[in-house]
Amino acid sequence: MEQTQTHAKRRQVDILLDKYAESHLHPTNEIIHCVCVPAIVFSFLGLIWAGHPLAAYAAVMTSLIYYFFLSPRFALGMLLMSALILAVLQYLPQGRIWQISLVVFVVAWIGQFIGHKIEGKKPSFFDDIRFLLIGPLFVLGFLYRRIGVSY
């Protein structure tokens, strides 16, 4: 009963981040994720952008709504990161964005799976697809802790 009451008082974002962290304990895997997760976000938005830039903006807005309900401070960080990514995409050669994004996407996912091989645990999203959206928060959480920002 005590554990259930304590669990009920915890914020959803903390529960999700703790669960995500269970398969991201090895320092090398954490470093790989700090590089590859932002690269995957960039490449995913780039692939959407290649279809139509407005679709990339819509994907960002949809994810920001989800992030806002988890943590307004995380949503703000993701807004800044997404704005930077969208600005970079705007200045890349438009006809090459899908190729650049595809290469980055494949290389970053290879890195992720290498990290999980080192970790000895499968990626979290195999159990819950929401963890594809929690990965960027996990990385942002490292930055927030380093600069003393609570979320």
Backbone as a printed PyTorch tensor [residue, N CA C, xyz], in Angstrom:
tensor([[[  0.8270,  -1.1840,   0.0000],
         [  0.0000,   0.0000,   0.0000],
         [  0.8760,   1.2540,   0.0000]],

        [[  1.9080,   1.2800,   0.8370],
         [  2.8010,   2.4300,   0.9310],
         [  3.4680,   2.7170,  -0.4180]],

        [[  3.9260,   1.6630,  -1.0870],
         [  4.5860,   1.8350,  -2.3680],
         [  3.6100,   2.3830,  -3.4040]],

        [[  2.3730,   1.9460,  -3.3950],
         [  1.3650,   2.4260,  -4.3370],
         [  1.0780,   3.9020,  -4.1010]],

        [[  0.9830,   4.3230,  -2.8530],
         [  0.7300,   5.7300,  -2.5570],
         [  1.9130,   6.5880,  -2.9860]],

        [[  3.1250,   6.1420,  -2.7470],
         [  4.3060,   6.8840,  -3.1620],
         [  4.3520,   6.9790,  -4.6810]],

        [[  4.0460,   5.8730,  -5.3590],
         [  4.0370,   5.8350,  -6.8160],
         [  2.9910,   6.7940,  -7.3730]],

        [[  1.8380,   6.8920,  -6.7310],
         [  0.7540,   7.7490,  -7.2030],
         [  1.1210,   9.2270,  -7.0770]],

        [[  1.9720,   9.5820,  -6.1220],
         [  2.3570,  10.9750,  -5.9150],
         [  3.4170,  11.4340,  -6.9100]],

        [[  4.0950,  10.5130,  -7.5420],
         [  5.1590,  10.8650,  -8.4820],
         [  4.5670,  11.3550,  -9.7990]],

        [[  5.2510,  12.3060, -10.3980],
         [  4.8040,  12.8210, -11.6910],
         [  5.0460,  11.7820, -12.7820]],

        [[  4.2070,  11.7990, -13.7830],
         [  4.3280,  10.8660, -14.8990],
         [  5.6980,  10.9770, -15.5760]],

        [[  6.2080,  12.1920, -15.7230],
         [  7.5040,  12.3680, -16.3650],
         [  8.6110,  11.6840, -15.5670]],

        [[  8.5370,  11.7370, -14.2470],
         [  9.5580,  11.0870, -13.4160],
         [  9.4740,   9.5660, -13.5280]],

        [[  8.2700,   9.0590, -13.5640],
         [  8.0700,   7.6090, -13.7140],
         [  8.6350,   7.1420, -15.0550]],

        [[  8.3210,   7.8700, -16.1280],
         [  8.8010,   7.5000, -17.4620],
         [ 10.3220,   7.6020, -17.5600]],

        [[ 10.8900,   8.6660, -17.0240],
         [ 12.3460,   8.8220, -17.0680],
         [ 13.0550,   7.7500, -16.2480]],

        [[ 12.4950,   7.3980, -15.1010],
         [ 13.0920,   6.3350, -14.2840],
         [ 13.0480,   4.9990, -15.0160]],

        [[ 11.9350,   4.7110, -15.6460],
         [ 11.8040,   3.4570, -16.3970],
         [ 12.7700,   3.4420, -17.5860]],

        [[ 12.8620,   4.5730, -18.2730],
         [ 13.7880,   4.6910, -19.4030],
         [ 15.2270,   4.4850, -18.9270]],

        [[ 15.5650,   5.0630, -17.7940],
         [ 16.9310,   4.9930, -17.2600],
         [ 17.3510,   3.5670, -16.9260]],

        [[ 16.3990,   2.6900, -16.6460],
         [ 16.7300,   1.3020, -16.2910],
         [ 17.5500,   0.6100, -17.3740]],

        [[ 17.3610,   0.9910, -18.6420],
         [ 18.1220,   0.3520, -19.7190],
         [ 19.1690,   1.3130, -20.2970]],

        [[ 19.5350,   2.3120, -19.4910],
         [ 20.5280,   3.2990, -19.9180],
         [ 21.4400,   3.6500, -18.7470]],

        [[ 22.0610,   2.6420, -18.1520],
         [ 22.9040,   2.8330, -16.9680],
         [ 24.3950,   2.8460, -17.2860]],

        [[ 24.7760,   2.1850, -18.3460],
         [ 26.1990,   2.1000, -18.6920],
         [ 26.6640,   3.4610, -19.2080]],

        [[ 27.7900,   3.9790, -18.6800],
         [ 28.2540,   5.3160, -19.0940],
         [ 28.4710,   5.4610, -20.6080]],

        [[ 28.9770,   4.4160, -21.2510],
         [ 29.1860,   4.4850, -22.7060],
         [ 27.8560,   4.5730, -23.4320]],

        [[ 26.8740,   3.8070, -22.9850],
         [ 25.5430,   3.8650, -23.5940],
         [ 24.9260,   5.2460, -23.3960]],

        [[ 25.1290,   5.8330, -22.2310],
         [ 24.5970,   7.1750, -21.9800],
         [ 25.2220,   8.1970, -22.9270]],

        [[ 26.5310,   8.1100, -23.1280],
         [ 27.2220,   9.0370, -24.0400],
         [ 26.7080,   8.8490, -25.4640]],

        [[ 26.5970,   7.5960, -25.8720],
         [ 26.0800,   7.3070, -27.2150],
         [ 24.6850,   7.9130, -27.3730]],

        [[ 23.8450,   7.7650, -26.3600],
         [ 22.4890,   8.3220, -26.4420],
         [ 22.5000,   9.8500, -26.5000]],

        [[ 23.4350,  10.4730, -25.7860],
         [ 23.5030,  11.9390, -25.8020],
         [ 23.8890,  12.4740, -27.1830]],

        [[ 24.5320,  11.6500, -27.9840],
         [ 24.8690,  12.0350, -29.3570],
         [ 23.7850,  11.5700, -30.3280]],

        [[ 23.3920,  10.3240, -30.2080],
         [ 22.5060,   9.7260, -31.2080],
         [ 21.0430,  10.1530, -31.0860]],

        [[ 20.5400,  10.3710, -29.8860],
         [ 19.1280,  10.7640, -29.7540],
         [ 18.8760,  12.1100, -30.4370]],

        [[ 19.6780,  13.1490, -30.1670],
         [ 19.4460,  14.3990, -30.9110],
         [ 19.6150,  14.2190, -32.4300]],

        [[ 20.5510,  13.3670, -32.8370],
         [ 20.7350,  13.1090, -34.2690],
         [ 19.4960,  12.4430, -34.8640]],

        [[ 18.8810,  11.5420, -34.1080],
         [ 17.6680,  10.8860, -34.5890],
         [ 16.5250,  11.8890, -34.6840]],

        [[ 16.4020,  12.7580, -33.6910],
         [ 15.3500,  13.7870, -33.7510],
         [ 15.5710,  14.6660, -34.9780]],

        [[ 16.8150,  15.1060, -35.1840],
         [ 17.1410,  15.9220, -36.3610],
         [ 16.7630,  15.1900, -37.6490]],

        [[ 17.2020,  13.9500, -37.7660],
         [ 16.9790,  13.2120, -39.0130],
         [ 15.5090,  12.8810, -39.2260]],

        [[ 14.7940,  12.5830, -38.1490],
         [ 13.3620,  12.2980, -38.2640],
         [ 12.6190,  13.5360, -38.7670]],

        [[ 12.9230,  14.6750, -38.1450],
         [ 12.2910,  15.9160, -38.6090],
         [ 12.7280,  16.2490, -40.0330]],

        [[ 13.9710,  15.9450, -40.3710],
         [ 14.4490,  16.1700, -41.7350],
         [ 13.7090,  15.3270, -42.7530]],

        [[ 13.4390,  14.0780, -42.4170],
         [ 12.6880,  13.2210, -43.3360],
         [ 11.2560,  13.7370, -43.5160]],

        [[ 10.6610,  14.1830, -42.4310],
         [  9.3170,  14.7600, -42.5320],
         [  9.3740,  16.0570, -43.3500]],

        [[ 10.3750,  16.8970, -43.0630],
         [ 10.5640,  18.1640, -43.7830],
         [ 10.6660,  17.9210, -45.2890]],

        [[ 11.3830,  16.8720, -45.6590],
         [ 11.5580,  16.5580, -47.0790],
         [ 10.2130,  16.2940, -47.7490]],

        [[  9.2640,  15.7650, -46.9820],
         [  7.9050,  15.5810, -47.5190],
         [  7.2140,  16.9180, -47.6570]],

        [[  7.2340,  17.6950, -46.6000],
         [  6.7010,  19.0610, -46.6090],
         [  7.0980,  19.7360, -45.2960]],

        [[  7.6890,  20.9300, -45.3770],
         [  8.1080,  21.6180, -44.1510],
         [  6.9870,  21.8140, -43.1290]],

        [[  5.7770,  22.0750, -43.5870],
         [  4.6770,  22.2560, -42.6360],
         [  4.3840,  20.9920, -41.8430]],

        [[  4.6370,  19.8430, -42.4510],
         [  4.4440,  18.5750, -41.7350],
         [  5.4580,  18.4600, -40.5940]],

        [[  6.6760,  18.9570, -40.8080],
         [  7.6800,  18.9390, -39.7360],
         [  7.2540,  19.8670, -38.6010]],

        [[  6.7290,  21.0430, -38.9340],
         [  6.2330,  21.9540, -37.9050],
         [  5.0730,  21.3210, -37.1420]],

        [[  4.1970,  20.6220, -37.8490],
         [  3.0670,  19.9550, -37.1900],
         [  3.5550,  18.8530, -36.2480]],

        [[  4.5730,  18.1030, -36.6590],
         [  5.1330,  17.0530, -35.8020],
         [  5.7280,  17.6660, -34.5380]],

        [[  6.4260,  18.7770, -34.6890],
         [  7.0050,  19.4600, -33.5330],
         [  5.8990,  19.9300, -32.5980]],

        [[  4.8820,  20.5670, -33.1400],
         [  3.7920,  21.0900, -32.3010],
         [  3.0760,  19.9560, -31.5620]],

        [[  2.8470,  18.8580, -32.2340],
         [  2.1830,  17.7140, -31.5980],
         [  3.0220,  17.1710, -30.4400]],

        [[  4.3220,  17.0250, -30.6720],
         [  5.1800,  16.5110, -29.6000],
         [  5.2720,  17.5100, -28.4490]],

        [[  5.2860,  18.7960, -28.7600],
         [  5.3730,  19.8060, -27.7040],
         [  4.1440,  19.7890, -26.7980]],

        [[  2.9920,  19.4860, -27.3570],
         [  1.7770,  19.3700, -26.5360],
         [  1.9590,  18.2360, -25.5280]],

        [[  2.4390,  17.0920, -26.0100],
         [  2.6940,  15.9570, -25.1220],
         [  3.7260,  16.3350, -24.0560]],

        [[  4.8130,  16.9670, -24.4750],
         [  5.8590,  17.3660, -23.5340],
         [  5.3460,  18.3780, -22.5140]],

        [[  4.4930,  19.2910, -22.9400],
         [  3.9570,  20.2940, -22.0170],
         [  3.1850,  19.6330, -20.8830]],

        [[  2.3930,  18.6070, -21.2070],
         [  1.6350,  17.9180, -20.1560],
         [  2.5380,  17.1200, -19.2290]],

        [[  3.6830,  16.6840, -19.7200],
         [  4.6370,  15.9830, -18.8600],
         [  5.4150,  16.9630, -17.9910]],

        [[  5.8720,  18.0700, -18.6060],
         [  6.6930,  19.0500, -17.8820],
         [  6.8290,  20.3050, -18.7370]],

        [[  6.2650,  21.4180, -18.3010],
         [  6.4140,  22.6540, -19.0800],
         [  7.8800,  23.0400, -19.3220]],

        [[  8.7560,  22.7860, -18.3580],
         [ 10.1770,  23.1260, -18.5600],
         [ 10.8340,  22.2280, -19.6030]],

        [[ 10.4610,  20.9650, -19.6310],
         [ 10.9620,  20.0990, -20.6930],
         [ 10.4010,  20.5550, -22.0400]],

        [[  9.1400,  20.9450, -22.0550],
         [  8.5380,  21.4270, -23.2990],
         [  9.2830,  22.6460, -23.8190]],

        [[  9.6740,  23.5310, -22.9360],
         [ 10.4230,  24.7180, -23.3470],
         [ 11.7810,  24.3220, -23.9380]],

        [[ 12.4690,  23.4070, -23.2880],
         [ 13.7510,  22.9310, -23.8130],
         [ 13.5990,  22.2690, -25.1670]],

        [[ 12.5550,  21.4690, -25.3160],
         [ 12.3090,  20.8070, -26.5960],
         [ 11.9010,  21.8120, -27.6720]],

        [[ 11.1940,  22.8710, -27.2700],
         [ 10.8560,  23.9370, -28.2180],
         [ 12.1300,  24.5810, -28.7480]],

        [[ 13.0660,  24.8820, -27.8590],
         [ 14.3250,  25.4980, -28.2840],
         [ 15.1240,  24.5630, -29.1880]],

        [[ 15.2080,  23.2910, -28.7970],
         [ 15.9380,  22.3250, -29.6100],
         [ 15.2720,  22.1550, -30.9800]],

        [[ 13.9570,  22.0540, -30.9860],
         [ 13.2230,  21.8780, -32.2410],
         [ 13.3620,  23.0980, -33.1360]],

        [[ 13.3180,  24.2930, -32.5440],
         [ 13.4780,  25.5220, -33.3270],
         [ 14.8520,  25.5550, -33.9940]],

        [[ 15.8780,  25.1330, -33.2530],
         [ 17.2300,  25.0790, -33.8130],
         [ 17.2870,  24.0840, -34.9790]],

        [[ 16.7090,  22.9190, -34.7830],
         [ 16.7010,  21.9000, -35.8400],
         [ 15.9670,  22.4190, -37.0650]],

        [[ 14.7930,  23.0050, -36.8710],
         [ 14.0130,  23.5100, -38.0010],
         [ 14.7520,  24.6360, -38.7250]],

        [[ 15.4790,  25.4640, -37.9710],
         [ 16.2690,  26.5320, -38.5960],
         [ 17.3840,  25.9360, -39.4570]],

        [[ 18.0530,  24.9100, -38.9400],
         [ 19.1100,  24.2480, -39.7180],
         [ 18.5180,  23.6410, -40.9790]],

        [[ 17.3830,  22.9850, -40.8610],
         [ 16.7440,  22.3670, -42.0250],
         [ 16.3830,  23.4040, -43.0800]],

        [[ 15.9980,  24.5740, -42.6370],
         [ 15.6250,  25.6380, -43.5680],
         [ 16.8240,  26.0780, -44.4120]],

        [[ 18.0340,  25.9940, -43.8550],
         [ 19.2190,  26.4720, -44.5530],
         [ 20.0000,  25.3920, -45.2880]],

        [[ 19.6200,  24.1380, -45.0900],
         [ 20.2700,  23.0620, -45.8440],
         [ 19.7630,  23.0660, -47.2830]],

        [[ 20.5470,  22.5320, -48.2120],
         [ 20.0500,  22.4180, -49.5980],
         [ 18.7820,  21.5560, -49.6150]],

        [[ 17.6770,  22.1540, -49.9800],
         [ 16.3760,  21.4960, -49.8550],
         [ 16.2870,  20.1630, -50.6020]],

        [[ 16.9280,  20.0680, -51.7350],
         [ 16.8820,  18.8360, -52.5150],
         [ 17.7050,  17.7060, -51.9240]],

        [[ 18.5280,  18.0130, -50.9270],
         [ 19.4080,  17.0060, -50.3290],
         [ 19.0010,  16.6130, -48.9100]],

        [[ 18.0060,  17.2910, -48.3610],
         [ 17.6310,  17.0400, -46.9580],
         [ 17.2530,  15.5840, -46.7220]],

        [[ 16.4990,  14.9820, -47.6230],
         [ 16.0840,  13.5970, -47.3790],
         [ 17.2850,  12.6570, -47.3690]],

        [[ 18.2830,  12.9320, -48.2110],
         [ 19.4670,  12.0730, -48.2600],
         [ 20.3100,  12.2440, -46.9900]],

        [[ 20.5310,  13.4910, -46.6060],
         [ 21.2900,  13.7760, -45.3850],
         [ 20.5930,  13.1460, -44.1870]],

        [[ 19.2920,  13.3530, -44.1150],
         [ 18.5060,  12.8460, -42.9830],
         [ 18.5100,  11.3220, -42.9320]],

        [[ 18.4000,  10.7000, -44.0710],
         [ 18.3880,   9.2380, -44.1070],
         [ 19.7210,   8.6700, -43.6130]],

        [[ 20.8220,   9.2480, -44.0590],
         [ 22.1480,   8.7780, -43.6150],
         [ 22.3030,   8.9850, -42.1060]],

        [[ 21.9520,  10.1780, -41.6190],
         [ 22.0660,  10.4600, -40.1830],
         [ 21.1660,   9.5050, -39.3990]],

        [[ 19.9530,   9.2720, -39.8790],
         [ 18.9980,   8.3880, -39.2120],
         [ 19.5760,   6.9810, -39.0570]],

        [[ 20.0870,   6.4290, -40.1430],
         [ 20.6190,   5.0620, -40.1180],
         [ 21.8570,   4.9750, -39.2140]],

        [[ 22.7720,   5.9130, -39.3580],
         [ 23.9960,   5.8860, -38.5490],
         [ 23.6670,   6.0500, -37.0650]],

        [[ 22.7480,   6.9700, -36.7510],
         [ 22.3870,   7.2020, -35.3450],
         [ 21.7080,   5.9750, -34.7340]],

        [[ 20.8550,   5.3070, -35.4990],
         [ 20.2150,   4.1010, -34.9620],
         [ 21.2190,   2.9670, -34.7880]],

        [[ 22.1700,   2.8720, -35.6800],
         [ 23.2360,   1.8750, -35.4880],
         [ 23.9640,   2.1670, -34.1820]],

        [[ 24.2680,   3.4400, -33.9500],
         [ 24.8940,   3.8330, -32.6870],
         [ 24.0550,   3.4520, -31.4860]],

        [[ 22.7590,   3.6950, -31.5710],
         [ 21.8610,   3.3510, -30.4660],
         [ 21.9180,   1.8500, -30.1560]],

        [[ 21.8560,   1.0390, -31.1970],
         [ 21.8690,  -0.4050, -30.9760],
         [ 23.2250,  -0.8940, -30.4700]],

        [[ 24.3020,  -0.2390, -30.8830],
         [ 25.6180,  -0.5560, -30.3100],
         [ 25.6080,  -0.2300, -28.8170]],

        [[ 25.0570,   0.9240, -28.4660],
         [ 24.9510,   1.3090, -27.0490],
         [ 24.1660,   0.2930, -26.2460]],

        [[ 23.0840,  -0.2060, -26.8050],
         [ 22.2810,  -1.1930, -26.0820],
         [ 22.9670,  -2.5550, -26.0320]],

        [[ 23.7850,  -2.8550, -27.0200],
         [ 24.5850,  -4.0850, -26.9650],
         [ 25.5850,  -3.9780, -25.8130]],

        [[ 26.2220,  -2.8130, -25.6850],
         [ 27.1480,  -2.5780, -24.5780],
         [ 26.4040,  -2.6490, -23.2480]],

        [[ 25.2220,  -2.0490, -23.2110],
         [ 24.3950,  -2.0280, -21.9940],
         [ 23.9320,  -3.4330, -21.6140]],

        [[ 23.6690,  -4.2540, -22.6370],
         [ 23.1560,  -5.5890, -22.3910],
         [ 21.6500,  -5.6150, -22.1710]],

        [[ 20.9830,  -4.5530, -22.6010],
         [ 19.5210,  -4.4770, -22.4540],
         [ 18.9280,  -3.9420, -23.7480]],

        [[ 17.7020,  -4.3780, -24.0260],
         [ 17.0360,  -3.9280, -25.2450],
         [ 16.5650,  -2.4780, -25.0810]],

        [[ 16.3720,  -1.7830, -26.2090],
         [ 15.8510,  -0.4190, -26.1370],
         [ 14.4670,  -0.3770, -25.4770]],

        [[ 14.2200,   0.6660, -24.7240],
         [ 12.9700,   0.8210, -23.9710],
         [ 11.7300,   0.8400, -24.8580]],

        [[ 11.8600,   1.3990, -26.0540],
         [ 10.6730,   1.5240, -26.9010],
         [ 10.1520,   0.1770, -27.3880]],

        [[ 10.9390,  -0.8800, -27.2340],
         [ 10.4230,  -2.2140, -27.5510],
         [  9.2780,  -2.5950, -26.6120]],

        [[  9.2990,  -2.0480, -25.3950],
         [  8.2450,  -2.3170, -24.4170],
         [  7.1230,  -1.2850, -24.4660]],

        [[  7.4610,  -0.0540, -24.8100],
         [  6.4740,   1.0330, -24.8030],
         [  6.9070,   2.0790, -25.8200]],

        [[  6.1240,   2.2600, -26.8460],
         [  6.4570,   3.1570, -27.9390],
         [  6.6480,   4.6080, -27.4720]],

        [[  6.0430,   4.9670, -26.3470],
         [  6.2020,   6.3310, -25.8170],
         [  7.6590,   6.6780, -25.5460]],

        [[  8.4800,   5.6670, -25.3350],
         [  9.8740,   5.9350, -25.0170],
         [ 10.6370,   6.5370, -26.1960]],

        [[ 10.0790,   6.4750, -27.4020],
         [ 10.6940,   7.1980, -28.5120],
         [ 10.6120,   8.7100, -28.2760]],

        [[  9.5940,   9.1540, -27.5520],
         [  9.4660,  10.5680, -27.1930],
         [ 10.1620,  10.8980, -25.8740]],

        [[ 10.4060,   9.8960, -25.0510],
         [ 11.0560,  10.1220, -23.7540],
         [ 12.5750,  10.2030, -23.9150]],

        [[ 13.1400,   9.5340, -24.9010],
         [ 14.5810,   9.5810, -25.1320],
         [ 15.1340,  11.0030, -25.1930]],

        [[ 14.5090,  11.8940, -25.9710],
         [ 15.0090,  13.2760, -25.9930],
         [ 14.9300,  13.9600, -24.6230]],

        [[ 13.9180,  13.6350, -23.8300],
         [ 13.8200,  14.2150, -22.4820],
         [ 14.9150,  13.6660, -21.5770]],

        [[ 15.2600,  12.4110, -21.7510],
         [ 16.3400,  11.7940, -20.9910],
         [ 17.6480,  12.5510, -21.2370]],

        [[ 17.9180,  12.8460, -22.4990],
         [ 19.1290,  13.5860, -22.8580],
         [ 19.0420,  15.0310, -22.3470]],

        [[ 17.8970,  15.6610, -22.5260],
         [ 17.7110,  17.0280, -22.0420],
         [ 17.8510,  17.0820, -20.5240]],

        [[ 17.4130,  16.0190, -19.8460],
         [ 17.5570,  15.9400, -18.3920],
         [ 19.0140,  16.0080, -17.9540]],

        [[ 19.9270,  15.3810, -18.7330],
         [ 21.3640,  15.4820, -18.4380],
         [ 21.7960,  16.9490, -18.4670]],

        [[ 21.3810,  17.6550, -19.5000],
         [ 21.7470,  19.0700, -19.6190],
         [ 21.1530,  19.8800, -18.4770]],

        [[ 19.8820,  19.6550, -18.1980],
         [ 19.2200,  20.3990, -17.1240],
         [ 19.9250,  20.1900, -15.7840]],

        [[ 20.2750,  18.9430, -15.4710],
         [ 20.9560,  18.6760, -14.2070],
         [ 22.3170,  19.3670, -14.1660]],

        [[ 23.0050,  19.3920, -15.2940],
         [ 24.3310,  20.0110, -15.3570],
         [ 24.2760,  21.5200, -15.1210]],

        [[ 23.2050,  22.1660, -15.6250],
         [ 23.1030,  23.6220, -15.4730],
         [ 22.1900,  24.0250, -14.3210]],

        [[ 21.6950,  23.0340, -13.5840],
         [ 20.9070,  23.3110, -12.3850],
         [ 19.4720,  23.7160, -12.6310]],

        [[ 18.8780,  23.2200, -13.7270],
         [ 17.4800,  23.5210, -14.0310],
         [ 16.6220,  22.3340, -13.6140]],

        [[ 15.6070,  22.5900, -12.8110],
         [ 14.6850,  21.5060, -12.4550],
         [ 13.6300,  21.3730, -13.5400]],

        [[ 13.0650,  20.2140, -13.6150],
         [ 12.0170,  20.0050, -14.6100],
         [ 10.7840,  19.4500, -13.9530]]])
